[in-house]
Amino acid sequence: MTKNQKPTQFYATMSTSIVLILISLFLLIFFHSNNITNIVKENINILVELEENRPTGEIEQLKKIISGYKGVVPASVTYIPKEDALTLMSKELNISQVAEDNPFKDLIKFNLSNEYYSEEMIKVIKSKIELEKGVFGLYYESDSVDLVKSNLQKVSLGILILALCFVILALAIIFNTVKLTLYSDIKQIKTMQMVGAENSFIKKPYLRSSFLISTKATLAVVIFISLLCIYLIQSQSVFAEIIKWKYVLLTVGISFIGAFVIQFFTTNSIINKFLQREGR
């Protein structure tokens, strides 16, 4: 193969890398979707609104009762005075922080573990806690989990569609790259055919080149995923809890197989057709 083919091989490597990066993003979201949903479940606050001027002893007793319910994370049970609730919610709802205009009551906040989080479980807890003295009502966000699932599906679908578009582009670039290389080497190929060289021998340098492109593209994916994981971990956000290294390694493995399949089988198919047309 000639040096003139280096630019086209570079484009083939770049297009394959982009395809694999998009596919790896899709796989990372797909593999981690349940984990993301579970973390969202555990971070959804369930609020118990208290009646006015409840004594401290009664509040502590309610906290113990809530902590004892099945599925409740004991460490999450927290008392929030109405002044703190006003300060907290005023930032989110853009309402006045004047104490006289405080629409909130004292609250007890708690979370459920992901395996117990369900509408049915919350309704059971609601029916029990609202019978307790001093409790005004129980409130929670019912649409958060469904909203997260819906958004994950939309993002995954968008990435997958984009990846498929780049697959088509990559295949077109690979096709043109291999074609140009074969036609530039046609004299050498003819010579090898005349001296009786087998097709497998003629194909070797081209298949070796396709394997090298696959390796480079996979390396690009490894670098991309590594930088992404490092960024998420160092951000110290909830995303750091989401990452599962077994899924990351599985994504890299699938990416390498994908690169090999795209490059090797496409290149092999094109060369076989070329050699058959040239008389072998």
C-alpha positions in Angstrom: 0.0 0.0 0.0 1.3 3.5 -0.9 1.7 6.5 1.3 -1.0 8.3 -0.7 -3.5 6.1 1.1 -2.6 7.5 4.6 -5.1 10.4 4.5 -8.0 8.1 3.5 -7.0 5.6 6.2 -6.9 8.5 8.7 -10.5 9.3 7.7 -11.5 5.7 8.0 -10.0 5.6 11.5 -11.7 8.8 12.5 -15.1 7.7 11.2 -14.8 4.3 12.9 -13.8 6.0 16.1 -16.8 8.3 16.1 -19.1 5.4 15.4 -17.6 3.5 18.3 -17.7 6.4 20.7 -21.4 7.0 19.9 -22.2 3.3 20.3 -20.2 3.2 23.6 -22.3 6.1 24.9 -25.4 4.3 24.0 -24.2 1.1 25.7 -23.1 3.0 28.8 -26.5 4.5 29.2 -28.2 1.2 28.3 -26.2 -0.8 30.8 -26.5 1.8 33.6 -30.1 2.7 33.1 -31.4 0.5 35.9 -28.6 1.8 38.2 -29.5 5.4 37.3 -33.2 4.8 38.0 -32.4 3.1 41.3 -30.3 6.1 42.5 -33.1 8.5 41.4 -35.5 6.4 43.4 -33.3 6.6 46.5 -33.0 10.4 46.1 -36.7 11.2 45.8 -37.7 12.9 49.0 -41.0 11.9 50.7 -42.3 14.6 52.9 -44.5 14.2 56.0 -46.2 17.5 56.8 -46.8 18.1 60.6 -49.4 20.1 62.4 -48.5 23.4 64.0 -46.4 23.6 67.2 -45.8 19.9 67.8 -43.6 19.1 70.8 -40.0 17.9 70.3 -40.8 14.5 72.0 -43.7 13.9 69.6 -41.6 14.7 66.5 -38.8 12.3 67.7 -41.4 9.6 68.2 -42.7 10.1 64.7 -39.2 9.9 63.3 -38.7 6.5 65.1 -42.1 5.3 63.7 -41.1 6.3 60.2 -37.6 4.7 60.5 -39.3 1.5 61.5 -41.4 1.2 58.3 -40.3 -1.4 55.8 -38.1 0.0 53.0 -37.3 3.4 54.7 -33.6 4.3 54.9 -33.2 5.2 58.6 -30.4 7.6 58.0 -32.6 9.6 55.6 -35.2 10.5 58.2 -34.7 14.2 59.0 -36.8 16.8 60.7 -37.0 20.1 58.8 -38.5 23.2 60.6 -40.8 25.3 58.5 -38.3 28.1 58.5 -35.7 25.9 56.8 -38.3 24.5 54.4 -39.1 28.1 53.4 -35.4 28.9 52.8 -34.9 25.7 50.8 -38.1 25.9 48.7 -37.9 29.7 48.0 -34.8 29.1 45.9 -36.5 26.5 43.8 -40.0 28.2 43.6 -38.9 31.8 43.7 -41.2 32.8 46.5 -40.8 35.3 49.4 -38.6 34.3 52.3 -40.6 36.5 54.7 -41.5 34.4 57.7 -45.1 35.8 57.9 -45.7 34.6 54.4 -44.4 31.1 55.0 -46.8 28.7 53.4 -44.9 25.6 54.7 -45.3 23.5 57.8 -42.7 21.6 59.8 -41.7 18.5 57.8 -40.1 15.1 58.3 -38.2 14.1 55.2 -37.3 10.5 54.3 -36.3 8.2 51.4 -37.0 4.6 50.4 -34.4 2.1 49.3 -34.7 1.5 45.5 -35.9 -2.1 45.9 -38.9 -1.0 48.0 -39.7 2.2 46.1 -43.1 1.9 44.5 -46.5 3.7 44.4 -48.0 0.8 46.4 -45.4 1.0 49.1 -45.7 4.8 49.5 -49.5 4.5 49.7 -49.2 1.9 52.4 -46.8 4.2 54.4 -49.1 7.2 53.7 -52.2 5.3 55.1 -50.2 4.4 58.3 -48.5 7.7 59.0 -51.6 9.8 58.5 -53.2 8.0 61.3 -50.5 9.2 63.7 -51.1 12.1 66.0 -49.7 15.4 64.7 -49.4 14.4 61.1 -51.1 16.7 58.5 -50.3 14.6 55.4 -47.7 12.9 53.3 -46.5 14.1 49.9 -44.1 12.9 47.2 -43.2 13.3 43.6 -45.0 10.6 41.6 -43.6 11.4 38.2 -39.8 11.7 38.8 -38.9 8.1 38.0 -41.1 7.9 34.9 -39.6 11.2 33.7 -36.1 9.9 34.2 -36.9 6.7 32.3 -38.5 8.6 29.5 -35.5 11.0 29.2 -33.0 8.1 29.2 -35.0 6.4 26.4 -35.1 9.6 24.3 -31.3 10.3 24.8 -30.4 6.6 24.0 -32.6 6.6 20.9 -31.0 9.9 19.7 -27.5 8.6 20.2 -28.4 5.3 18.5 -29.8 7.0 15.5 -26.7 9.2 15.3 -24.5 6.2 15.6 -26.3 4.4 12.8 -25.8 7.4 10.5 -22.1 7.4 11.3 -22.0 3.6 10.6 -23.3 4.3 7.1 -20.7 7.1 6.7 -17.9 4.8 8.1 -18.8 2.0 5.7 -18.8 4.5 2.8 -15.3 5.8 3.8 -14.0 2.2 4.3 -15.3 1.2 0.9 -13.7 4.1 -0.8 -10.4 3.7 1.1 -10.1 0.0 0.3 -11.1 0.6 -3.4 -8.5 3.4 -3.8 -5.8 1.3 -2.2 -6.6 -1.8 -4.4 -6.6 0.3 -7.6 -3.3 2.0 -6.6 -1.8 -1.5 -6.0 -3.3 -3.2 -9.0 0.0 -3.8 -10.7 1.4 -5.5 -7.6 -1.8 -7.5 -7.3 -1.7 -8.6 -10.9 2.0 -9.6 -10.5 1.1 -11.7 -7.5 -1.8 -13.3 -9.3 0.5 -14.2 -12.3 3.0 -16.0 -10.1 0.2 -18.0 -8.5 -0.2 -16.2 -5.1 -3.3 -17.3 -3.2 -6.1 -14.8 -2.4 -5.4 -15.2 1.3 -1.8 -14.1 0.8 -2.9 -11.1 -1.4 -5.4 -10.0 1.3 -3.1 -10.2 4.2 -1.6 -6.6 4.1 -5.1 -5.1 3.7 -6.7 -7.1 6.5 -3.7 -6.3 8.7 -4.3 -2.6 7.9 -8.0 -3.0 8.8 -7.1 -4.6 12.1 -4.7 -1.7 12.9 -7.5 0.8 12.2 -9.8 -1.2 14.5 -7.2 -1.1 17.2 -6.7 2.6 16.9 -10.5 3.2 17.0 -10.8 1.1 20.1 -7.9 3.0 21.7 -9.8 6.2 21.0 -12.9 4.7 22.7 -10.8 3.7 25.7 -9.4 7.2 26.0 -12.8 8.8 25.7 -14.5 6.5 28.3 -11.5 6.9 30.7 -11.7 10.7 30.5 -15.5 10.6 30.9 -15.3 8.3 34.0 -12.5 10.4 35.6 -14.5 13.6 35.0 -17.7 12.0 36.6 -15.8 10.6 39.6 -14.0 13.9 40.2 -17.2 15.9 39.9 -18.3 14.2 43.2 -21.9 14.2 42.0 -24.5 11.5 42.0 -23.0 10.3 38.7 -19.9 9.0 40.6 -22.3 6.5 42.3 -23.7 5.3 39.0 -20.6 4.0 37.3 -20.2 0.2 37.4 -16.7 -0.8 36.1 -18.0 -4.2 34.8 -20.3 -2.3 32.5 -17.4 0.0 31.4 -15.2 -3.0 30.6 -18.1 -4.7 28.8 -18.6 -1.6 26.7 -14.9 -1.5 25.7 -15.0 -5.2 24.8 -18.1 -4.7 22.6 -16.6 -1.6 21.0 -13.5 -3.6 20.0 -15.6 -6.4 18.5 -17.7 -3.8 16.7 -14.6 -2.1 15.3 -13.3 -5.5 14.2 -16.6 -6.5 12.6 -17.0 -3.2 10.8 -13.4 -3.1 9.5 -12.5 -6.7 8.9 -15.7 -8.0 7.3 -16.2 -4.9 5.2 -12.6 -5.0 3.9 -12.6 -8.7 3.3 -15.9 -8.5 1.3 -14.6 -5.7 -0.9 -11.3 -7.4 -1.6 -13.0 -10.7 -2.4 -15.3 -9.0 -5.0 -12.3 -7.1 -6.4 -10.2 -10.2 -6.8 -13.1 -12.1 -8.4 -13.6 -9.3 -10.9 -9.9 -9.3 -11.7 -9.9 -12.9 -12.6 -9.2 -14.9 -9.4 
